[in-house]
Amino acid sequence: MPRIGEPAPAFTAVTTQGPINFPADYAGKWVIFFSHPADFTPVCTSEFMTFASMQQEFAAYNTELVGLSVDSLYSHIAWLRTVKDKISFRGMHDVEVGFPLVEDVSMQVAQKYGMIMPGEDATKAVRAVFIIDPGA
């Protein structure tokens, strides 16, 4: 797991927005890289809707959002369609998530970032947030 001041571990992956080469694709930008335990869960859904509703605000601060879970790309796509088409939360509806959601079925990225809790359910990522600076 990277610690404050250490470089962000690099990875390539498939996302809902296409392939990603992290952190190189985000050079010169701040990144909020966060994980969630599972698609189609109420808390994760509300978190994603809130992040998505604030995406333009983050962009104004030169900050990009990148999400991750160990679910498949197909699960991510189905979940994000459901969020847009069927879910309302605190006045938000028809929310389109415009940032990438990383597929990590192998859990390799989650393990690099310490997103799998030792001794806990090893089939889910825990909630974690990393702030990656523009020089990463």
C-alpha positions as CSV (number, residue, x, y, z in Angstrom):
1,M,0.0,0.0,0.0
2,P,1.4,3.4,-0.9
3,R,2.0,5.8,2.0
4,I,1.9,9.6,2.0
5,G,4.7,10.9,-0.2
6,E,5.3,7.6,-2.0
7,P,4.7,7.2,-5.7
8,A,1.3,5.9,-6.8
9,P,1.7,2.3,-8.0
10,A,1.4,2.1,-11.7
11,F,-1.1,-0.2,-13.5
12,T,-2.9,-0.7,-16.7
13,A,-6.5,-1.8,-16.7
14,V,-9.8,-1.9,-18.5
15,T,-12.4,0.7,-17.3
16,T,-15.9,1.8,-18.2
17,Q,-14.3,4.6,-20.2
18,G,-11.8,2.4,-22.0
19,P,-8.2,1.4,-21.2
20,I,-6.3,3.2,-18.5
21,N,-2.5,3.7,-17.8
22,F,-2.4,4.9,-14.3
23,P,-1.1,7.3,-13.1
24,A,0.6,8.4,-16.4
25,D,-2.8,9.2,-18.1
26,Y,-3.4,11.8,-15.4
27,A,0.0,13.5,-15.4
28,G,-0.4,17.2,-14.3
29,K,-3.8,16.5,-12.6
30,W,-4.9,15.7,-9.1
31,V,-6.7,12.4,-8.9
32,I,-9.1,11.0,-6.3
33,F,-8.7,7.2,-6.7
34,F,-11.3,5.4,-4.6
35,S,-12.6,1.9,-4.2
36,H,-15.9,0.4,-3.2
37,P,-16.9,-3.1,-2.1
38,A,-19.5,-4.0,-4.7
39,D,-21.7,-2.8,-7.6
40,F,-25.5,-2.7,-7.0
41,T,-25.2,-1.9,-3.2
42,P,-27.1,1.0,-1.8
43,V,-24.2,2.8,-0.1
44,C,-21.9,2.4,-3.1
45,T,-24.7,3.7,-5.4
46,S,-25.2,6.8,-3.3
47,E,-21.5,7.4,-3.1
48,F,-21.1,7.2,-6.9
49,M,-24.1,9.4,-7.5
50,T,-22.7,12.0,-5.2
51,F,-19.2,11.9,-6.8
52,A,-20.8,12.0,-10.3
53,S,-22.9,15.1,-9.3
54,M,-19.7,16.8,-8.2
55,Q,-17.5,15.9,-11.1
56,Q,-17.6,19.4,-12.7
57,E,-16.7,20.9,-9.4
58,F,-13.7,18.6,-9.0
59,A,-12.7,19.4,-12.7
60,A,-12.6,23.1,-11.8
61,Y,-9.8,22.2,-9.3
62,N,-7.8,20.2,-11.9
63,T,-9.0,17.0,-10.2
64,E,-10.1,13.8,-11.9
65,L,-12.1,10.9,-10.3
66,V,-11.2,7.2,-10.8
67,G,-13.2,4.4,-9.1
68,L,-12.4,0.7,-8.6
69,S,-14.0,-2.5,-7.5
70,V,-13.3,-6.1,-8.1
71,D,-16.5,-6.5,-10.1
72,S,-16.4,-7.2,-13.8
73,L,-16.6,-4.6,-16.5
74,Y,-20.0,-6.0,-17.5
75,S,-21.3,-5.6,-13.9
76,H,-19.9,-2.0,-13.8
77,I,-21.7,-1.2,-17.1
78,A,-25.0,-2.7,-16.0
79,W,-24.8,-1.0,-12.6
80,L,-24.0,2.5,-14.0
81,R,-26.9,2.1,-16.5
82,T,-29.2,1.2,-13.6
83,V,-28.0,4.2,-11.6
84,K,-28.7,6.5,-14.6
85,D,-32.1,5.0,-15.6
86,K,-33.7,3.9,-12.3
87,I,-32.1,5.4,-9.2
88,S,-33.0,8.6,-7.4
89,F,-31.2,9.8,-4.3
90,R,-31.6,13.1,-2.4
91,G,-33.0,14.8,-5.4
92,M,-30.5,13.3,-7.8
93,H,-31.8,11.3,-10.7
94,D,-30.8,10.5,-14.3
95,V,-27.2,10.6,-13.0
96,E,-24.6,9.7,-15.5
97,V,-21.2,8.6,-14.1
98,G,-18.7,10.3,-16.4
99,F,-15.5,9.0,-14.7
100,P,-13.8,5.6,-15.2
101,L,-14.6,2.7,-13.1
102,V,-11.7,0.1,-13.1
103,E,-12.4,-3.6,-13.5
104,D,-10.2,-5.5,-11.1
105,V,-11.5,-9.0,-11.1
106,S,-8.0,-10.3,-10.5
107,M,-7.7,-8.0,-7.5
108,Q,-4.1,-7.1,-8.6
109,V,-4.7,-3.3,-8.5
110,A,-6.6,-3.6,-5.2
111,Q,-3.8,-5.5,-3.7
112,K,-1.2,-2.9,-4.9
113,Y,-3.2,-0.2,-3.1
114,G,-4.0,-2.2,0.0
115,M,-7.7,-2.2,-0.8
116,I,-8.1,-5.9,0.2
117,M,-8.3,-6.2,4.0
118,P,-6.2,-9.1,5.3
119,G,-8.4,-11.6,7.2
120,E,-11.6,-10.1,5.9
121,D,-13.7,-11.2,2.9
122,A,-11.0,-11.5,0.2
123,T,-13.6,-11.2,-2.6
124,K,-14.3,-7.5,-2.1
125,A,-12.3,-4.3,-2.0
126,V,-12.7,-2.2,1.1
127,R,-13.6,1.5,0.9
128,A,-10.3,3.4,0.4
129,V,-9.4,6.8,-1.0
130,F,-6.1,8.0,-2.4
131,I,-5.3,11.5,-3.4
132,I,-2.7,11.4,-6.1
133,D,-0.8,14.7,-6.7
134,P,-0.2,16.2,-10.2
135,G,3.5,15.2,-10.1
136,A,2.8,11.4,-9.8
